[in-house]
């Protein structure tokens, strides 16, 4: 089980779409995104 994963990327939306598709065959999915107002505007 992957509990936390952090990878710096230049295009967050494209990377999120890629990892959503890549992890789907393993039955893994995104469970939570920290709201940007809690991260100073960073997408996490």
C-alpha positions as MATLAB code, in Angstrom:
seq = 'XXXXXXXXXXXXXXXXXXXXXXXXXXXXXXXXXXXXXXXXXXXX';
ca = [
       0.000    0.000    0.000;
       1.246    3.489   -0.850;
       0.361    5.926    1.909;
       2.110    9.080    0.690;
       3.807    9.926   -2.559;
       5.463   13.191   -3.563;
       6.929   13.943   -6.983;
       7.810   17.455   -8.196;
       6.448   18.108  -11.697;
       6.210   21.044  -14.095;
       2.611   20.366  -15.227;
       0.480   19.277  -12.266;
      -2.736   18.607  -14.199;
      -1.047   16.489  -16.891;
       0.921   14.578  -14.262;
      -2.186   13.945  -12.166;
      -4.010   12.588  -15.233;
      -1.048   10.329  -16.044;
      -0.767    8.900  -12.527;
      -4.549    8.462  -12.248;
      -4.416    6.278  -15.379;
      -1.184    4.511  -14.412;
      -2.407    3.525  -10.947;
      -5.955    2.508  -11.966;
      -4.995   -1.040  -13.098;
      -3.552   -1.575   -9.614;
      -6.843   -0.536   -8.040;
      -5.255    2.619   -6.616;
      -6.941    6.005   -6.769;
      -6.488    9.501   -5.427;
      -8.226    9.827   -2.081;
      -7.494   13.397   -1.047;
      -6.005   16.649   -2.307;
      -4.947   19.324    0.162;
      -6.801   22.574   -0.639;
      -4.489   25.220   -2.130;
      -5.448   27.729    0.591;
      -3.673   25.415    3.077;
      -0.484   25.149    0.984;
       0.128   28.753   -0.009;
      -1.200   28.091   -3.506;
       0.787   24.926   -4.212;
      -1.097   21.986   -5.689;
      -0.503   18.889   -3.565;
];
